[in-house]
Amino acid sequence: MSLPKGYSRAQIALHWVVAVLIVLQFVLHEPIAEAWDVIEDGGVAAFDPVVAMHVFGGLAVLVFAAWRLVLRKTRGAPPPPEAEPAPLKLAAHLGHMALYALMILMPITGAVAWFGGIEASAEVHEAMKPAMLILVAVHLLAALWHQFWLKDGLMLRMKRAEK
């Protein structure tokens, strides 16, 4: 399969929807952490729409990340900039794969903890949080570096669709 020059509209839309959902997951973290503490103490957490938003937002990240991977497999993704040194191409590839892994593993471990009441899964879920924050920050900084330092137009690939 030949690589496309840019991302499709669906790929771009899914990228930004998942980005917003991930930010919301961090914003909506405290109420679910408090509800989990109640459950750990043997209580029953009262219904809280913010907790439900975190749970269903996480499940949406999982579904959309899987959809993104299917699109990536069936349609492909544009290659890295030609002038990019090989170590940076490798770092970008590994960073993207790590982001996809976390977009799949975090919702799964969160769901197993929440719906199954499994403490170990909650601990793994929480342990992945700093890794997600770091990877998102590095991803954002790399995009800004391409935009303002290298001025290679890389960010345009996530703004307008191309074939």
C-alpha positions as CSV (number, residue, x, y, z in Angstrom):
1,M,0.0,0.0,0.0
2,S,1.3,3.4,-0.9
3,L,1.4,5.9,2.0
4,P,-1.1,8.8,1.8
5,K,0.2,12.4,1.7
6,G,-2.0,13.4,4.7
7,Y,-4.6,12.1,7.1
8,S,-8.2,11.6,6.2
9,R,-11.1,13.7,7.6
10,A,-12.0,10.8,9.8
11,Q,-8.4,10.4,11.1
12,I,-8.2,14.1,11.9
13,A,-11.6,14.2,13.6
14,L,-10.8,11.2,15.7
15,H,-7.4,12.7,16.7
16,W,-9.0,15.8,18.0
17,V,-11.9,14.1,19.7
18,V,-9.6,11.7,21.5
19,A,-7.3,14.7,22.5
20,V,-10.3,16.5,24.0
21,L,-11.5,13.3,25.8
22,I,-8.0,12.7,27.2
23,V,-7.9,16.2,28.6
24,L,-11.3,15.7,30.1
25,Q,-10.2,12.5,31.7
26,F,-7.6,14.4,33.7
27,V,-10.0,17.2,34.5
28,L,-12.7,14.7,35.7
29,H,-10.2,12.5,37.7
30,E,-10.9,13.8,41.2
31,P,-14.5,12.8,41.6
32,I,-13.9,9.2,40.4
33,A,-10.9,9.0,42.8
34,E,-13.1,10.0,45.6
35,A,-15.8,7.5,44.6
36,W,-13.1,4.8,44.4
37,D,-12.0,5.7,48.0
38,V,-15.6,5.2,49.2
39,I,-15.7,1.8,47.4
40,E,-12.4,0.8,48.9
41,D,-13.7,1.6,52.4
42,G,-16.6,-0.8,51.8
43,G,-19.2,1.8,51.0
44,V,-21.3,2.3,47.9
45,A,-20.5,5.4,45.8
46,A,-23.6,7.5,45.1
47,F,-24.3,8.2,41.4
48,D,-22.3,11.2,40.2
49,P,-22.7,12.4,36.6
50,V,-19.0,13.5,36.6
51,V,-17.9,10.0,37.6
52,A,-20.1,8.6,34.8
53,M,-18.5,11.1,32.4
54,H,-15.1,9.8,33.3
55,V,-16.1,6.2,32.9
56,F,-17.8,6.6,29.6
57,G,-15.2,9.1,28.4
58,G,-12.5,6.5,29.0
59,L,-14.6,3.9,27.1
60,A,-15.0,6.3,24.3
61,V,-11.2,6.8,24.2
62,L,-10.8,3.1,23.9
63,V,-13.3,2.8,21.0
64,F,-11.9,5.8,19.2
65,A,-8.3,4.7,19.6
66,A,-9.2,1.2,18.2
67,W,-11.0,3.0,15.3
68,R,-7.9,5.1,14.7
69,L,-5.7,2.0,14.6
70,V,-8.1,0.3,12.1
71,L,-8.0,3.4,9.9
72,R,-4.2,3.6,10.2
73,K,-4.0,-0.1,9.1
74,T,-6.5,0.2,6.2
75,R,-5.7,3.7,5.0
76,G,-2.2,4.2,6.2
77,A,-0.6,7.3,7.6
78,P,1.6,9.9,6.0
79,P,5.4,9.3,6.3
80,P,7.5,11.5,8.6
81,P,9.2,14.5,7.0
82,E,11.9,13.3,4.7
83,A,14.5,15.7,6.2
84,E,13.9,14.2,9.7
85,P,16.9,12.4,11.1
86,A,16.4,8.6,11.5
87,P,16.6,8.8,15.4
88,L,13.8,11.4,15.5
89,K,11.7,9.3,13.1
90,L,12.2,6.3,15.4
91,A,11.4,8.4,18.5
92,A,8.2,9.7,16.8
93,H,7.1,6.2,15.9
94,L,7.8,4.8,19.4
95,G,6.0,7.8,21.0
96,H,2.9,7.3,18.8
97,M,2.9,3.5,19.6
98,A,3.2,4.3,23.3
99,L,0.3,6.7,23.1
100,Y,-1.9,4.2,21.4
101,A,-0.9,1.5,24.0
102,L,-1.9,3.9,26.8
103,M,-5.1,4.9,25.0
104,I,-6.1,1.2,25.0
105,L,-4.6,0.0,28.3
106,M,-5.8,2.9,30.5
107,P,-9.5,2.5,29.6
108,I,-9.2,-1.3,30.0
109,T,-7.6,-1.1,33.4
110,G,-10.0,1.6,34.5
111,A,-13.0,-0.4,33.4
112,V,-11.7,-3.6,35.1
113,A,-11.1,-1.6,38.3
114,W,-14.5,0.2,38.2
115,F,-16.8,-2.6,37.0
116,G,-14.8,-5.4,38.6
117,G,-13.7,-3.8,41.8
118,I,-10.2,-5.0,41.3
119,E,-7.7,-2.9,43.3
120,A,-4.6,-4.1,41.3
121,S,-6.2,-2.8,38.1
122,A,-6.9,0.5,39.7
123,E,-3.3,0.8,40.8
124,V,-2.0,0.0,37.3
125,H,-4.5,2.5,35.8
126,E,-3.2,5.2,38.2
127,A,0.5,4.3,37.6
128,M,0.0,4.9,33.8
129,K,-1.3,8.4,34.4
130,P,2.1,10.1,34.6
131,A,3.3,8.2,31.5
132,M,0.2,9.5,29.6
133,L,0.8,13.1,30.8
134,I,4.5,12.9,29.8
135,L,3.7,11.4,26.3
136,V,1.0,13.9,25.6
137,A,3.3,16.8,26.7
138,V,6.1,15.5,24.5
139,H,3.7,15.0,21.6
140,L,2.5,18.6,21.9
141,L,6.0,20.0,22.3
142,A,7.2,18.0,19.2
143,A,4.3,19.4,17.2
144,L,5.1,22.9,18.3
145,W,8.8,22.4,17.5
146,H,7.9,21.3,14.0
147,Q,5.6,24.3,13.6
148,F,7.7,27.1,15.0
149,W,11.3,25.9,14.9
150,L,11.5,23.6,11.8
151,K,8.6,25.4,10.0
152,D,8.0,22.2,8.0
153,G,4.2,22.4,8.0
154,L,3.8,19.1,9.9
155,M,0.9,20.4,11.9
156,L,-1.1,21.0,8.8
157,R,-1.6,17.3,8.5
158,M,-3.9,17.4,11.5
159,K,-5.8,20.5,10.3
160,R,-6.8,19.6,6.7
161,A,-7.5,16.3,5.0
162,E,-5.4,15.1,2.1
163,K,-5.3,11.9,0.0
